[in-house]
């Protein structure tokens, strides 16, 4: 069969896997650079911003913008410059040789470069009521949503450094912050524990889990708390609940193919978006467990696009 056969896939300049602010920014940059990127955005396109009601900290929107609207604007911008979209999930990749192979079930796509922007997902408690009130009182990001909880009582679920950081951050806005933890000791670093226990606006509820989130049409307004030692369940009025039990990077597809940190996030060379495979780049929350903001994800998306452009130029030279 000839190489020009219709069954031979076209070799793309770049395939972008994932479609949050990192992926869409890299799409805007690569499409403006005439690289005609193909974005395989996934069936749950848009990432964590799709479950974020109000975004007030993204520059350029003086009255704020909803997460889905921000994604929609970015997507239209990428489309305007020639990005093509496939709204399906990548099921398999092979980066062992170039062109790189990316599969959507039986459908094979080839690429000279790949940008991975599959993001991370917040670990949640798994309660139906928690999902019901997500972005209506329940949040997985204090930095994103803390300012909406001025002068009210809120809870933070968790016992690690993230929970301590979020609890302390929330005291800038909330009148009282309850840290709800399943055990009787924290696993956070000593400095963060000390800071939390010394903060007069923070109270710890030990040996306890959230059994249910309660609310009405306006949003959540209380939680049912179960003491794991006594089995006693009590109702607590809270206007907000922040889940801080960690994030899971969406890297399952790349295990054994790309280097990851112990926590599963993709390793990139310091100051770049380069992975251990030349020609494969990673941007956004899939490689950033520290900042996890839309603006930092967009910044690394820009970096990845510029690195792709320069890498392709160097190869063709």
N, C-alpha and C positions, 0 to 999 in steps of 0.2 A: 504494500500500500504506500502510495507516495506521501511525502511529508506534507504536501499541500492538501491532502484529503480533508474533507469536511469533518471527519471524525477526529482529526488532530486538533486539540485545543489551541487557541491563540496564546502566545506567551505575553502575559501582562507585564508592564514595567513594574507595577507594584500592586499587591493585594493587601487591603486593610481588613483585618479580622476584628470585628467589634465596632460599636458605634456610639459611644459616649462622647463627651467633649474632647477627649484625646484623639479618638479615631476621626471624628468630624473635622477637627482642626487640621490633622494631617491630610485629610481629603481635600480641604480648601487649599492648602499650600501646594500639594502635589498636582492638583488639577490646574491651578494657576500657573504651575511650571510646565504645563503641557504634557504631563505624564499619564493623563487619562486613567486615573486610578479606578480599580474595581473594589468596592466596599461590600464585604459580606457581613451585613449588619446584625444578623441573628434574628431569631423570632421574637425575642424580647428586646427590641432595638431601643437604644437611648440610655441604657444603663440606670444607675441609681437615681439620676435626676428625674426619671419618669415617675418615681414615687415621692418626689419632693414638691410640695405645693408652692411655697414661696421662696424664691432665691433673691436675697437682698444684697449679697456680698459679691455679685459678679459685676465687674466694672462695665459701665455703659448703659445701665438701666436704673435711672435715678429713682423710679418708683417701684423698683423690684420687678420680677418676672416669675411666672411659674416655671417649674422644672421642665414639664413637657413643652411649653412655649419656647423656652431657650433652646431645647434640642431641635424643635421644628424650624426655628430661624436658622440655626447652624446647618441643618440638613439642606434647606433651600439654597443657602449660600454655596454649599459644596456642589449641589446639583447644577446650579447656575454656571459653574466653571467646568462642568463636564464629568463629574463623578457619576459612575454607574453603581446602582445598588441591587443587591440580592438579599431579600428578607428571609433568609433561611439560616440554619445553624451549620457551621463547619463540623464535620464528623471525624475527620482524620487529616493529618498532615505528614509530609515526608520532606525533611530539610537536609537529607543526607547528600544530595547533589543538586546542582542547578541545571535547568530551572526547577524551582521548588514546586512541590505538588501539594495542592489543597483540594480536599474532597468535600462535596456536599452529597452524602450517601454515595451513589454511583457516578455522580457528575464530577469530572476531574477538571480542575483549573490549574494552569501553570503560571509561574511568576518569576521575574528576575530578582525581585525583593519582596519582603513581607513586613508589614507593620502590625504588631500584635497590640490590640487595645481592648482586650476582653474584660478589663476591670476586675472588681472584687465585689463580693456580696456580703452585706452585714449578716452576721449570725444572729438569728432571732430565737425567741423562746419556743415558737411553734404553736402558739395558741391562735385559734380562729379569731378570737376577739382582738388580739394584738394586730392582726392583719387588717381587721375591719376599721381600726382607729389609726392605722399608719398615716402619718401626715395630718392627723386630726387629733393631735395630742401625743401620739406615740412617734418617736423619732429614733434614728440610729446615728445621729450626728449633732452633738451639742454645739459645735462650732458653726454649723449651718443654721440651726434653728433656735439656739438659746435666747436670742433677742426677742423672740415672740412670747417669752414666758416671764414677763416683768411682774414682780410683786405677787407671784402665786407660788404655791407649794408644788414641788416636782419630785419625782423619784428617779434614781439611777440604778440600773441592775448590773451587777458585776463586782469583781474583786481584784482585778488587775490594774496595771498602770493607766490603761485607757479609762477605766471607770473612775479612778481617782482624779485624773486630769479633767474629765468631763464634769465631775461633781464640783471641783474647785472653780472651774470656768463658769458653771451655771450660777454660782453664788453672786456673780456680778449682776444678775438679773432677778433670779427667783428670791422670794422672801425666805424660803427654807428648802433645803435639799436633803432627801432621805436616800442613803445608799443601802440598797437591798441586796444582801449577799447570802448565798446558800450555806456558807460555812461559818465557823466562829473565828477564823483568821483570814487575813487578806494574803493574796499571792503577789501583790504589788511590791515594788521596791520600798525599802524602809523610809527613804526621804519623802516619797509620795504618800505613804501611809501616815507618817507624822504630820504632814501638811493637812491631810484630810481630817484626822482626829482633832487637830488643834483649831480647825475652822469653826467658829461659833455658829455659823449658819448651816452646818452639816450635822446630821444625826445618822448613826448607823443602825440598821435593823438586821441583826445577825440571824443565822440559821433559818433563813426565810426565803421562800420563792413566791413569785407572782403566779397566782392560780387562775386569775381572770382579770380582764380589763373591762370596766363598766363605763357607760356613757349614754348620750342621747344623740339627737340629730345634729347638734352643734359640735360634738366631739366627746372625747373621754372626760370623765370627771371623778373617777375613783378606781381603785384596784382592790381585789380580794387577795389578801396575803396569808400564806399558809406557813406556820412554824413547823419546820421539818423534824424537830425533836419532840414536840408535844402533839402535833397534828391539828392544833387549834387554827381555825380560819377566821380572820377579822377583815372588816372593810376599812379602807383608808381613803379619805378624800384627797385626790391629787389632780392637778390640772394638766400635768405632763408626765410622761414616762420615757426615759432615755435608755435604750438597750445598749450596753457597752460590754458585750461578752466576746468581742473580737470580730474580725472580718475574715472571709475565706476568698483568696484570690482565685479567679477563674482560669486555672492553669492545668487542669486535668488533661486537656488535649495535648499538652507539650511535655508531660512527664517522661523522663528518659530521653528526651530530644534536646531540651534546653536546660541550662543550669538554673537551679532555683536556690533561694535561701532556705534555712531550716523551716521557716514559717510558710513556705510554698510560693512566695513571691518570686517573679523572674529576676535573675541577676542581670544587671546592666553595668557596663564599664563606667567608672566614676566620671560624672560630668557629661555623659553621653546617653543615648538610648540603645547602644549596640549590645546585642546578646553575645553568647559564646559562638554562635554560628554567623559567619560573615555574610552580610546581606539580609539578616533578620534583625529587626529592631522592635523594641517594646516601649510603649508609652502609656502614661496614666496610672490608674490604681493597680493594674496588674503587676507593676514593678515599684509601686510607691506605697509603703505601709505607714509612712510617717505623716505626710500632709493630707492626702486624701481629699483634696478640694477640687471643684470644677475648674478653677482658674489654673491650678498647678498641673492638672491633667491636660488642659488645653496647651499650656506651655511646653510640656514634653511632647505633645502631638506635633507642635511646630518644629521642635528639635528633630524628631524622627523624620519628618518630611524633608527637612534640609539635609539631613544625613543621607537619606535615600537618594536625593538629587545628586549630591556630591559623589556618592559611591558609584552610581550609574555612570556619571561623567568619567570617573577614574577608570572604570572597567572598559569603557568604549575608547579611551585614549590608548 
